[in-house]
């Protein structure tokens, strides 16, 4: 899938979020990147036969304090290459882009993998 089509699906997933969540994400950049960087896969100890669809870069909301200044803005990276490769069916790709976005938003709100698994966004 071309980058423009992928970005449109992601934009639609963002637009479909409830207004309360969209407002909370005003200072979070959601970007499409082609592939996760090797250094990140190494840091997260992702095995060579696995990959990453998205990643939240930042300090989760519950861990912030008033003394937290000087940090870069938060960012959610959605990795187009692995998603397109693993989900060739357009309907499944659309669903997985949405799931990946919601998973990373969960991290922004302070949810860990166990929390996300309980609500179906593992």
N, CA, C and O atoms as a printed pandas DataFrame, in Angstrom:
     atom_number atom_name residue_name chain_id  residue_number  x_coord  y_coord  z_coord
0              1         N          UNK        A               1    0.840   -1.180    0.000
1              2        CA          UNK        A               1    0.000    0.000    0.000
2              3         C          UNK        A               1    0.884    1.242    0.000
3              4         O          UNK        A               1    1.885    1.312    0.714
4              5         N          UNK        A               2    0.500    2.205   -0.803
5              6        CA          UNK        A               2    1.250    3.451   -0.891
6              7         C          UNK        A               2    1.165    4.215    0.431
7              8         O          UNK        A               2    0.203    4.084    1.188
8              9         N          UNK        A               3    2.185    5.005    0.679
9             10        CA          UNK        A               3    2.270    5.777    1.917
10            11         C          UNK        A               3    1.047    6.681    2.118
11            12         O          UNK        A               3    0.525    6.782    3.229
12            13         N          UNK        A               4    0.590    7.338    1.042
13            14        CA          UNK        A               4   -0.549    8.257    1.157
14            15         C          UNK        A               4   -1.814    7.523    1.606
15            16         O          UNK        A               4   -2.559    8.030    2.444
16            17         N          UNK        A               5   -2.057    6.340    1.056
17            18        CA          UNK        A               5   -3.225    5.557    1.460
18            19         C          UNK        A               5   -3.125    5.106    2.903
19            20         O          UNK        A               5   -4.116    5.120    3.634
20            21         N          UNK        A               6   -1.938    4.708    3.314
21            22        CA          UNK        A               6   -1.704    4.287    4.692
22            23         C          UNK        A               6   -1.964    5.464    5.645
23            24         O          UNK        A               6   -2.625    5.308    6.671
24            25         N          UNK        A               7   -1.438    6.632    5.294
25            26        CA          UNK        A               7   -1.628    7.815    6.132
26            27         C          UNK        A               7   -3.105    8.183    6.235
27            28         O          UNK        A               7   -3.563    8.635    7.285
28            29         N          UNK        A               8   -3.841    7.994    5.162
29            30        CA          UNK        A               8   -5.273    8.298    5.188
30            31         C          UNK        A               8   -6.011    7.359    6.150
31            32         O          UNK        A               8   -6.893    7.795    6.889
32            33         N          UNK        A               9   -5.652    6.082    6.139
33            34        CA          UNK        A               9   -6.273    5.137    7.072
34            35         C          UNK        A               9   -5.962    5.543    8.510
35            36         O          UNK        A               9   -6.846    5.513    9.366
36            37         N          UNK        A              10   -4.720    5.920    8.780
37            38        CA          UNK        A              10   -4.333    6.351   10.123
38            39         C          UNK        A              10   -5.073    7.628   10.511
39            40         O          UNK        A              10   -5.547    7.753   11.641
40            41         N          UNK        A              11   -5.174    8.567    9.588
41            42        CA          UNK        A              11   -5.886    9.818    9.857
42            43         C          UNK        A              11   -7.350    9.530   10.205
43            44         O          UNK        A              11   -7.913   10.146   11.110
44            45         N          UNK        A              12   -7.958    8.590    9.481
45            46        CA          UNK        A              12   -9.352    8.221    9.760
46            47         C          UNK        A              12   -9.481    7.593   11.148
47            48         O          UNK        A              12  -10.435    7.872   11.874
48            49         N          UNK        A              13   -8.513    6.743   11.512
49            50        CA          UNK        A              13   -8.533    6.134   12.851
50            51         C          UNK        A              13   -8.436    7.210   13.926
51            52         O          UNK        A              13   -9.102    7.116   14.957
52            53         N          UNK        A              14   -7.625    8.217   13.697
53            54        CA          UNK        A              14   -7.525    9.334   14.655
54            55         C          UNK        A              14   -8.829   10.119   14.707
55            56         O          UNK        A              14   -9.298   10.484   15.785
56            57         N          UNK        A              15   -9.407   10.375   13.549
57            58        CA          UNK        A              15  -10.662   11.124   13.496
58            59         C          UNK        A              15  -11.803   10.379   14.182
59            60         O          UNK        A              15  -12.732   11.004   14.694
60            61         N          UNK        A              16  -11.739    9.047   14.194
61            62        CA          UNK        A              16  -12.790    8.231   14.803
62            63         C          UNK        A              16  -12.695    8.157   16.326
63            64         O          UNK        A              16  -13.601    7.645   16.983
64            65         N          UNK        A              17  -11.597    8.668   16.886
65            66        CA          UNK        A              17  -11.464    8.657   18.347
66            67         C          UNK        A              17  -12.497    9.585   18.963
67            68         O          UNK        A              17  -12.856   10.599   18.363
68            69         N          UNK        A              18  -12.980    9.249   20.159
69            70        CA          UNK        A              18  -13.870   10.189   20.850
70            71         C          UNK        A              18  -13.163   11.535   21.063
71            72         O          UNK        A              18  -11.946   11.582   21.243
72            73         N          UNK        A              19  -13.923   12.605   21.041
73            74        CA          UNK        A              19  -13.375   13.957   21.164
74            75         C          UNK        A              19  -12.470   14.107   22.385
75            76         O          UNK        A              19  -11.427   14.756   22.305
76            77         N          UNK        A              20  -12.853   13.522   23.499
77            78        CA          UNK        A              20  -12.056   13.611   24.729
78            79         C          UNK        A              20  -10.640   13.084   24.503
79            80         O          UNK        A              20   -9.675   13.688   24.972
80            81         N          UNK        A              21  -10.508   11.975   23.797
81            82        CA          UNK        A              21   -9.189   11.403   23.526
82            83         C          UNK        A              21   -8.415   12.249   22.515
83            84         O          UNK        A              21   -7.209   12.451   22.659
84            85         N          UNK        A              22   -9.108   12.735   21.504
85            86        CA          UNK        A              22   -8.418   13.584   20.520
86            87         C          UNK        A              22   -7.850   14.831   21.189
87            88         O          UNK        A              22   -6.735   15.250   20.878
88            89         N          UNK        A              23   -8.600   15.418   22.095
89            90        CA          UNK        A              23   -8.114   16.597   22.809
90            91         C          UNK        A              23   -6.902   16.260   23.661
91            92         O          UNK        A              23   -5.959   17.047   23.735
92            93         N          UNK        A              24   -6.918   15.098   24.305
93            94        CA          UNK        A              24   -5.797   14.688   25.155
94            95         C          UNK        A              24   -4.533   14.451   24.338
95            96         O          UNK        A              24   -3.427   14.523   24.874
96            97         N          UNK        A              25   -4.685   14.171   23.057
97            98        CA          UNK        A              25   -3.543   13.883   22.186
98            99         C          UNK        A              25   -3.053   15.105   21.418
99           100         O          UNK        A              25   -2.212   14.969   20.529
100          101         N          UNK        A              26   -3.558   16.296   21.739
101          102        CA          UNK        A              26   -3.189   17.485   20.986
102          103         C          UNK        A              26   -1.686   17.738   20.954
103          104         O          UNK        A              26   -1.173   18.261   19.965
104          105         N          UNK        A              27   -0.976   17.380   22.010
105          106        CA          UNK        A              27    0.469   17.614   22.068
106          107         C          UNK        A              27    1.278   16.346   21.787
107          108         O          UNK        A              27    2.441   16.247   22.178
108          109         N          UNK        A              28    0.659   15.386   21.112
109          110        CA          UNK        A              28    1.333   14.144   20.748
110          111         C          UNK        A              28    1.374   14.052   19.224
111          112         O          UNK        A              28    0.335   14.100   18.565
112          113         N          UNK        A              29    2.561   13.922   18.679
113          114        CA          UNK        A              29    2.690   13.747   17.236
114          115         C          UNK        A              29    2.465   12.277   16.904
115          116         O          UNK        A              29    3.080   11.398   17.508
116          117         N          UNK        A              30    1.595   12.015   15.955
117          118        CA          UNK        A              30    1.380   10.656   15.457
118          119         C          UNK        A              30    1.965   10.637   14.053
119          120         O          UNK        A              30    1.483   11.330   13.156
120          121         N          UNK        A              31    3.011    9.834   13.874
121          122        CA          UNK        A              31    3.747    9.831   12.610
122          123         C          UNK        A              31    3.818    8.432   12.013
123          124         O          UNK        A              31    3.794    7.427   12.722
124          125         N          UNK        A              32    3.906    8.401   10.685
125          126        CA          UNK        A              32    4.121    7.147    9.966
126          127         C          UNK        A              32    5.606    7.064    9.649
127          128         O          UNK        A              32    6.184    7.983    9.068
128          129         N          UNK        A              33    6.210    5.956   10.037
129          130        CA          UNK        A              33    7.595    5.677    9.683
130          131         C          UNK        A              33    7.597    4.363    8.920
131          132         O          UNK        A              33    6.728    3.515    9.123
132          133         N          UNK        A              34    8.578    4.199    8.040
133          134        CA          UNK        A              34    8.582    2.992    7.211
134          135         C          UNK        A              34    8.833    1.723    8.027
135          136         O          UNK        A              34    8.082    0.755    7.909
136          137         N          UNK        A              35    9.868    1.723    8.840
137          138        CA          UNK        A              35   10.244    0.534    9.621
138          139         C          UNK        A              35   10.730    0.970   10.994
139          140         O          UNK        A              35   11.245    2.079   11.144
140          141         N          UNK        A              36   10.574    0.109   12.003
141          142        CA          UNK        A              36   11.163    0.444   13.299
142          143         C          UNK        A              36   12.689    0.427   13.187
143          144         O          UNK        A              36   13.255   -0.430   12.508
144          145         N          UNK        A              37   13.348    1.369   13.850
145          146        CA          UNK        A              37   14.810    1.382   13.769
146          147         C          UNK        A              37   15.421    0.169   14.471
147          148         O          UNK        A              37   14.878   -0.330   15.457
148          149         N          UNK        A              38   16.550   -0.294   13.952
149          150        CA          UNK        A              38   17.223   -1.462   14.532
150          151         C          UNK        A              38   17.577   -1.242   16.003
151          152         O          UNK        A              38   17.460   -2.158   16.817
152          153         N          UNK        A              39   18.010   -0.023   16.342
153          154        CA          UNK        A              39   18.395    0.238   17.733
154          155         C          UNK        A              39   17.209    0.038   18.678
155          156         O          UNK        A              39   17.391   -0.412   19.809
156          157         N          UNK        A              40   15.978    0.371   18.216
157          158        CA          UNK        A              40   14.794    0.204   19.055
158          159         C          UNK        A              40   14.452   -1.275   19.204
159          160         O          UNK        A              40   14.125   -1.737   20.297
160          161         N          UNK        A              41   14.527   -2.012   18.103
161          162        CA          UNK        A              41   14.268   -3.456   18.176
162          163         C          UNK        A              41   15.267   -4.125   19.120
163          164         O          UNK        A              41   14.901   -5.009   19.894
164          165         N          UNK        A              42   16.535   -3.698   19.051
165          166        CA          UNK        A              42   17.561   -4.240   19.954
166          167         C          UNK        A              42   17.266   -3.872   21.401
167          168         O          UNK        A              42   17.345   -4.714   22.295
168          169         N          UNK        A              43   16.925   -2.597   21.622
169          170        CA          UNK        A              43   16.654   -2.124   22.986
170          171         C          UNK        A              43   15.475   -2.867   23.616
171          172         O          UNK        A              43   15.492   -3.170   24.809
172          173         N          UNK        A              44   14.461   -3.156   22.817
173          174        CA          UNK        A              44   13.269   -3.854   23.307
174          175         C          UNK        A              44   13.423   -5.369   23.279
175          176         O          UNK        A              44   12.524   -6.106   23.684
176          177         N          UNK        A              45   14.586   -5.825   22.791
177          178        CA          UNK        A              45   14.883   -7.251   22.679
178          179         C          UNK        A              45   13.845   -8.001   21.846
179          180         O          UNK        A              45   13.396   -9.089   22.207
180          181         N          UNK        A              46   13.478   -7.384   20.719
181          182        CA          UNK        A              46   12.542   -8.013   19.783
182          183         C          UNK        A              46   13.338   -9.034   18.973
183          184         O          UNK        A              46   14.312   -8.662   18.319
184          185         N          UNK        A              47   12.951  -10.308   18.997
185          186        CA          UNK        A              47   13.684  -11.326   18.236
186          187         C          UNK        A              47   13.666  -11.029   16.732
187          188         O          UNK        A              47   12.752  -10.366   16.242
188          189         N          UNK        A              48   14.674  -11.519   16.002
189          190        CA          UNK        A              48   14.781  -11.241   14.557
190          191         C          UNK        A              48   13.559  -11.681   13.741
191          192         O          UNK        A              48   13.283  -11.097   12.693
192          193         N          UNK        A              49   12.831  -12.691   14.199
193          194        CA          UNK        A              49   11.666  -13.165   13.446
194          195         C          UNK        A              49   10.373  -12.447   13.849
195          196         O          UNK        A              49    9.296  -12.817   13.380
196          197         N          UNK        A              50   10.463  -11.440   14.701
197          198        CA          UNK        A              50    9.301  -10.649   15.116
198          199         C          UNK        A              50    9.546   -9.195   14.754
199          200         O          UNK        A              50   10.646   -8.826   14.343
200          201         N          UNK        A              51    8.525   -8.379   14.905
201          202        CA          UNK        A              51    8.677   -6.971   14.575
202          203         C          UNK        A              51    7.810   -6.121   15.484
203          204         O          UNK        A              51    7.200   -6.614   16.433
204          205         N          UNK        A              52    7.769   -4.854   15.178
205          206        CA          UNK        A              52    7.042   -3.875   15.972
206          207         C          UNK        A              52    6.149   -3.103   15.013
207          208         O          UNK        A              52    6.599   -2.685   13.946
208          209         N          UNK        A              53    4.891   -2.910   15.382
209          210        CA          UNK        A              53    3.961   -2.166   14.531
210          211         C          UNK        A              53    3.872   -0.702   14.936
211          212         O          UNK        A              53    3.557    0.158   14.112
212          213         N          UNK        A              54    4.146   -0.423   16.190
213          214        CA          UNK        A              54    4.068    0.950   16.657
214          215         C          UNK        A              54    4.853    1.111   17.939
215          216         O          UNK        A              54    5.223    0.129   18.583
216          217         N          UNK        A              55    5.109    2.370   18.308
217          218        CA          UNK        A              55    5.853    2.632   19.542
218          219         C          UNK        A              55    5.502    4.018   20.063
219          220         O          UNK        A              55    5.439    4.986   19.304
220          221         N          UNK        A              56    5.272    4.097   21.377
221          222        CA          UNK        A              56    5.028    5.379   22.039
222          223         C          UNK        A              56    6.344    5.876   22.605
223          224         O          UNK        A              56    6.978    5.186   23.403
224          225         N          UNK        A              57    6.763    7.075   22.196
225          226        CA          UNK        A              57    7.984    7.701   22.676
226          227         C          UNK        A              57    7.570    8.844   23.610
227          228         O          UNK        A              57    7.021    9.845   23.149
228          229         N          UNK        A              58    7.819    8.710   24.883
229          230        CA          UNK        A              58    7.485    9.797   25.791
230          231         C          UNK        A              58    7.330    9.322   27.216
231          232         O          UNK        A              58    7.648    8.182   27.555
232          233         N          UNK        A              59    6.837   10.219   28.037
233          234        CA          UNK        A              59    6.573    9.930   29.444
234          235         C          UNK        A              59    5.063    9.787   29.597
235          236         O          UNK        A              59    4.330   10.739   29.333
236          237         N          UNK        A              60    4.582    8.613   30.018
237          238        CA          UNK        A              60    3.137    8.424   30.179
238          239         C          UNK        A              60    2.542    9.452   31.142
239          240         O          UNK        A              60    3.202    9.890   32.085
240          241         N          UNK        A              61    1.311    9.823   30.895
241          242        CA          UNK        A              61    0.655   10.854   31.697
242          243         C          UNK        A              61    0.735   10.610   33.204
243          244         O          UNK        A              61    1.033   11.551   33.941
244          245         N          UNK        A              62    0.483    9.392   33.699
245          246        CA          UNK        A              62    0.518    9.200   35.159
246          247         C          UNK        A              62    1.909    9.367   35.779
247          248         O          UNK        A              62    2.025    9.532   36.993
248          249         N          UNK        A              63    2.954    9.326   34.967
249          250        CA          UNK        A              63    4.316    9.440   35.491
250          251         C          UNK        A              63    4.857   10.864   35.429
251          252         O          UNK        A              63    6.007   11.103   35.797
252          253         N          UNK        A              64    4.057   11.798   34.977
253          254        CA          UNK        A              64    4.517   13.176   34.833
254          255         C          UNK        A              64    4.375   13.932   36.136
255          256         O          UNK        A              64    3.546   13.609   36.988
256          257         N          UNK        A              65    5.215   14.951   36.264
257          258        CA          UNK        A              65    5.125   15.840   37.418
258          259         C          UNK        A              65    5.300   17.272   36.929
259          260         O          UNK        A              65    5.686   17.503   35.783
260          261         N          UNK        A              66    5.016   18.217   37.795
261          262        CA          UNK        A              66    5.150   19.616   37.407
262          263         C          UNK        A              66    6.605   19.975   37.165
263          264         O          UNK        A              66    6.896   20.942   36.460
264          265         N          UNK        A              67    7.519   19.213   37.739
265          266        CA          UNK        A              67    8.942   19.501   37.547
266          267         C          UNK        A              67    9.494   18.917   36.247
267          268         O          UNK        A              67   10.669   19.101   35.930
268          269         N          UNK        A              68    8.654   18.221   35.505
269          270        CA          UNK        A              68    9.084   17.604   34.246
270          271         C          UNK        A              68    9.091   18.666   33.152
271          272         O          UNK        A              68    8.044   19.022   32.610
272          273         N          UNK        A              69   10.276   19.162   32.838
273          274        CA          UNK        A              69   10.405   20.165   31.785
274          275         C          UNK        A              69   11.603   19.821   30.913
275          276         O          UNK        A              69   12.483   19.058   31.312
276          277         N          UNK        A              70   11.622   20.387   29.735
277          278        CA          UNK        A              70   12.771   20.207   28.856
278          279         C          UNK        A              70   12.764   18.919   28.065
279          280         O          UNK        A              70   13.715   18.654   27.329
280          281         N          UNK        A              71   11.719   18.100   28.190
281          282        CA          UNK        A              71   11.657   16.859   27.419
282          283         C          UNK        A              71   11.125   17.135   26.019
283          284         O          UNK        A              71   10.394   18.100   25.799
284          285         N          UNK        A              72   11.496   16.287   25.088
285          286        CA          UNK        A              72   10.955   16.381   23.742
286          287         C          UNK        A              72    9.457   16.086   23.781
287          288         O          UNK        A              72    8.987   15.411   24.696
288          289         N          UNK        A              73    8.704   16.581   22.802
289          290        CA          UNK        A              73    7.270   16.258   22.755
290          291         C          UNK        A              73    7.070   14.751   22.589
291          292         O          UNK        A              73    7.924   14.054   22.041
292          293         N          UNK        A              74    5.934   14.268   23.070
293          294        CA          UNK        A              74    5.590   12.862   22.907
294          295         C          UNK        A              74    5.331   12.560   21.435
295          296         O          UNK        A              74    4.937   13.433   20.661
296          297         N          UNK        A              75    5.562   11.302   21.070
297          298        CA          UNK        A              75    5.363   10.884   19.688
298          299         C          UNK        A              75    4.891    9.438   19.679
299          300         O          UNK        A              75    5.364    8.605   20.451
300          301         N          UNK        A              76    3.958    9.163   18.796
301          302        CA          UNK        A              76    3.538    7.796   18.510
302          303         C          UNK        A              76    3.974    7.501   17.079
303          304         O          UNK        A              76    3.542    8.165   16.136
304          305         N          UNK        A              77    4.840    6.492   16.931
305          306        CA          UNK        A              77    5.285    6.056   15.612
306          307         C          UNK        A              77    4.471    4.834   15.208
307          308         O          UNK        A              77    4.344    3.881   15.977
308          309         N          UNK        A              78    3.923    4.867   14.003
309          310        CA          UNK        A              78    3.233    3.726   13.423
310          311         C          UNK        A              78    4.094    3.273   12.242
311          312         O          UNK        A              78    4.383    4.060   11.340
312          313         N          UNK        A              79    4.501    2.000   12.252
313          314        CA          UNK        A              79    5.457    1.488   11.278
314          315         C          UNK        A              79    4.739    0.818   10.104
315          316         O          UNK        A              79    4.187   -0.275   10.230
316          317         N          UNK        A              80    4.762    1.497    8.977
317          318        CA          UNK        A              80    4.034    1.076    7.782
318          319         C          UNK        A              80    4.535   -0.252    7.210
319          320         O          UNK        A              80    3.726   -1.115    6.870
320          321         N          UNK        A              81    5.852   -0.429    7.097
321          322        CA          UNK        A              81    6.416   -1.618    6.468
322          323         C          UNK        A              81    5.930   -2.922    7.074
323          324         O          UNK        A              81    5.400   -3.769    6.355
324          325         N          UNK        A              82    6.095   -3.107    8.382
325          326        CA          UNK        A              82    5.650   -4.359    8.980
326          327         C          UNK        A              82    4.140   -4.569    8.886
327          328         O          UNK        A              82    3.680   -5.695    8.696
328          329         N          UNK        A              83    3.369   -3.490    9.018
329          330        CA          UNK        A              83    1.918   -3.628    8.953
330          331         C          UNK        A              83    1.467   -4.050    7.560
331          332         O          UNK        A              83    0.651   -4.961    7.418
332          333         N          UNK        A              84    1.997   -3.391    6.534
333          334        CA          UNK        A              84    1.620   -3.727    5.159
334          335         C          UNK        A              84    2.077   -5.141    4.806
335          336         O          UNK        A              84    1.368   -5.879    4.122
336          337         N          UNK        A              85    3.261   -5.506    5.278
337          338        CA          UNK        A              85    3.798   -6.838    4.992
338          339         C          UNK        A              85    2.976   -7.939    5.666
339          340         O          UNK        A              85    2.706   -8.973    5.055
340          341         N          UNK        A              86    2.580   -7.723    6.913
341          342        CA          UNK        A              86    1.885   -8.763    7.683
342          343         C          UNK        A              86    0.370   -8.790    7.457
343          344         O          UNK        A              86   -0.285   -9.782    7.774
344          345         N          UNK        A              87   -0.185   -7.708    6.914
345          346        CA          UNK        A              87   -1.643   -7.633    6.717
346          347         C          UNK        A              87   -1.946   -7.175    5.290
347          348         O          UNK        A              87   -2.326   -6.024    5.077
348          349         N          UNK        A              88   -1.779   -8.076    4.307
349          350        CA          UNK        A              88   -1.995   -7.704    2.907
350          351         C          UNK        A              88   -3.464   -7.429    2.567
351          352         O          UNK        A              88   -3.747   -6.714    1.606
352          353         N          UNK        A              89   -4.393   -7.984    3.337
353          354        CA          UNK        A              89   -5.810   -7.740    3.101
354          355         C          UNK        A              89   -6.153   -6.325    3.603
355          356         O          UNK        A              89   -5.895   -6.007    4.764
356          357         N          UNK        A              90   -6.728   -5.480    2.745
357          358        CA          UNK        A              90   -7.007   -4.087    3.131
358          359         C          UNK        A              90   -7.894   -3.940    4.365
359          360         O          UNK        A              90   -7.694   -3.021    5.160
360          361         N          UNK        A              91   -8.859   -4.823    4.533
361          362        CA          UNK        A              91   -9.744   -4.747    5.703
362          363         C          UNK        A              91   -8.958   -5.077    6.975
363          364         O          UNK        A              91   -9.083   -4.386    7.987
364          365         N          UNK        A              92   -8.159   -6.122    6.916
365          366        CA          UNK        A              92   -7.333   -6.494    8.076
366          367         C          UNK        A              92   -6.281   -5.429    8.370
367          368         O          UNK        A              92   -5.999   -5.145    9.534
368          369         N          UNK        A              93   -5.699   -4.838    7.332
369          370        CA          UNK        A              93   -4.709   -3.781    7.523
370          371         C          UNK        A              93   -5.343   -2.595    8.240
371          372         O          UNK        A              93   -4.769   -2.065    9.192
372          373         N          UNK        A              94   -6.500   -2.183    7.797
373          374        CA          UNK        A              94   -7.210   -1.069    8.431
374          375         C          UNK        A              94   -7.472   -1.374    9.919
375          376         O          UNK        A              94   -7.265   -0.520   10.782
376          377         N          UNK        A              95   -7.927   -2.596   10.199
377          378        CA          UNK        A              95   -8.212   -2.992   11.581
378          379         C          UNK        A              95   -6.939   -2.969   12.412
379          380         O          UNK        A              95   -6.954   -2.501   13.551
380          381         N          UNK        A              96   -5.841   -3.467   11.861
381          382        CA          UNK        A              96   -4.590   -3.539   12.622
382          383         C          UNK        A              96   -3.968   -2.158   12.830
383          384         O          UNK        A              96   -3.369   -1.910   13.876
384          385         N          UNK        A              97   -4.098   -1.270   11.870
385          386        CA          UNK        A              97   -3.619    0.102   12.066
386          387         C          UNK        A              97   -4.365    0.727   13.242
387          388         O          UNK        A              97   -3.753    1.358   14.104
388          389         N          UNK        A              98   -5.675    0.553   13.277
389          390        CA          UNK        A              98   -6.483    1.097   14.380
390          391         C          UNK        A              98   -6.074    0.473   15.713
391          392         O          UNK        A              98   -5.911    1.176   16.711
392          393         N          UNK        A              99   -5.910   -0.847   15.722
393          394        CA          UNK        A              99   -5.510   -1.531   16.960
394          395         C          UNK        A              99   -4.147   -1.042   17.433
395          396         O          UNK        A              99   -3.947   -0.821   18.627
396          397         N          UNK        A             100   -3.211   -0.872   16.506
397          398        CA          UNK        A             100   -1.871   -0.408   16.860
398          399         C          UNK        A             100   -1.941    1.002   17.438
399          400         O          UNK        A             100   -1.310    1.291   18.455
400          401         N          UNK        A             101   -2.700    1.874   16.796
401          402        CA          UNK        A             101   -2.865    3.240   17.300
402          403         C          UNK        A             101   -3.447    3.221   18.711
403          404         O          UNK        A             101   -2.928    3.895   19.602
404          405         N          UNK        A             102   -4.510    2.463   18.922
405          406        CA          UNK        A             102   -5.134    2.409   20.245
406          407         C          UNK        A             102   -4.181    1.829   21.289
407          408         O          UNK        A             102   -4.172    2.273   22.437
408          409         N          UNK        A             103   -3.386    0.847   20.897
409          410        CA          UNK        A             103   -2.399    0.252   21.801
410          411         C          UNK        A             103   -1.404    1.318   22.255
411          412         O          UNK        A             103   -1.120    1.432   23.448
412          413         N          UNK        A             104   -0.878    2.091   21.323
413          414        CA          UNK        A             104    0.113    3.109   21.671
414          415         C          UNK        A             104   -0.509    4.258   22.461
415          416         O          UNK        A             104    0.139    4.816   23.346
416          417         N          UNK        A             105   -1.747    4.615   22.157
417          418        CA          UNK        A             105   -2.449    5.627   22.956
418          419         C          UNK        A             105   -2.610    5.123   24.387
419          420         O          UNK        A             105   -2.508    5.899   25.337
420          421         N          UNK        A             106   -2.860    3.827   24.537
421          422        CA          UNK        A             106   -2.944    3.241   25.872
422          423         C          UNK        A             106   -1.664    3.453   26.659
423          424         O          UNK        A             106   -1.713    3.763   27.849
424          425         N          UNK        A             107   -0.518    3.289   26.009
425          426        CA          UNK        A             107    0.762    3.543   26.688
426          427         C          UNK        A             107    0.878    5.016   27.102
427          428         O          UNK        A             107    1.366    5.320   28.191
428          429         N          UNK        A             108    0.437    5.910   26.246
429          430        CA          UNK        A             108    0.451    7.346   26.560
430          431         C          UNK        A             108   -0.352    7.612   27.843
431          432         O          UNK        A             108    0.048    8.426   28.676
432          433         N          UNK        A             109   -1.476    6.923   27.990
433          434        CA          UNK        A             109   -2.314    7.091   29.178
434          435         C          UNK        A             109   -1.820    6.273   30.371
435          436         O          UNK        A             109   -2.459    6.266   31.424
436          437         N          UNK        A             110   -0.692    5.587   30.214
437          438        CA          UNK        A             110   -0.075    4.901   31.340
438          439         C          UNK        A             110   -0.385    3.422   31.466
439          440         O          UNK        A             110   -0.054    2.815   32.484
440          441         N          UNK        A             111   -1.005    2.830   30.470
441          442        CA          UNK        A             111   -1.330    1.408   30.523
442          443         C          UNK        A             111   -0.105    0.582   30.136
443          444         O          UNK        A             111    0.650    0.957   29.239
444          445         N          UNK        A             112    0.083   -0.547   30.826
445          446        CA          UNK        A             112    1.168   -1.447   30.453
446          447         C          UNK        A             112    0.598   -2.576   29.587
447          448         O          UNK        A             112   -0.600   -2.609   29.308
448          449         N          UNK        A             113    1.463   -3.492   29.169
449          450        CA          UNK        A             113    1.029   -4.576   28.279
450          451         C          UNK        A             113   -0.077   -5.430   28.904
451          452         O          UNK        A             113   -0.994   -5.862   28.206
452          453         N          UNK        A             114    0.005   -5.670   30.193
453          454        CA          UNK        A             114   -1.025   -6.466   30.868
454          455         C          UNK        A             114   -2.372   -5.746   30.842
455          456         O          UNK        A             114   -3.400   -6.359   30.556
456          457         N          UNK        A             115   -2.367   -4.450   31.140
457          458        CA          UNK        A             115   -3.595   -3.656   31.084
458          459         C          UNK        A             115   -4.206   -3.710   29.678
459          460         O          UNK        A             115   -5.407   -3.926   29.519
460          461         N          UNK        A             116   -3.362   -3.512   28.671
461          462        CA          UNK        A             116   -3.831   -3.506   27.283
462          463         C          UNK        A             116   -4.377   -4.877   26.878
463          464         O          UNK        A             116   -5.350   -4.959   26.129
464          465         N          UNK        A             117   -3.764   -5.935   27.360
465          466        CA          UNK        A             117   -4.234   -7.276   27.079
466          467         C          UNK        A             117   -5.628   -7.524   27.655
467          468         O          UNK        A             117   -6.462   -8.176   27.027
468          469         N          UNK        A             118   -5.870   -7.002   28.848
469          470        CA          UNK        A             118   -7.170   -7.189   29.492
470          471         C          UNK        A             118   -8.319   -6.544   28.698
471          472         O          UNK        A             118   -9.450   -7.028   28.729
472          473         N          UNK        A             119   -8.015   -5.450   27.990
473          474        CA          UNK        A             119   -9.070   -4.796   27.235
474          475         C          UNK        A             119   -9.038   -5.148   25.747
475          476         O          UNK        A             119   -9.794   -4.583   24.956
476          477         N          UNK        A             120   -8.167   -6.077   25.372
477          478        CA          UNK        A             120   -8.151   -6.585   24.003
478          479         C          UNK        A             120   -7.242   -5.865   23.038
479          480         O          UNK        A             120   -7.395   -6.012   21.825
480          481         N          UNK        A             121   -6.287   -5.079   23.545
481          482        CA          UNK        A             121   -5.357   -4.362   22.666
482          483         C          UNK        A             121   -3.931   -4.837   22.844
483          484         O          UNK        A             121   -2.997   -4.035   22.819
484          485         N          UNK        A             122   -3.756   -6.155   23.027
485          486        CA          UNK        A             122   -2.413   -6.696   23.202
486          487         C          UNK        A             122   -1.630   -6.676   21.917
487          488         O          UNK        A             122   -0.474   -7.099   21.891
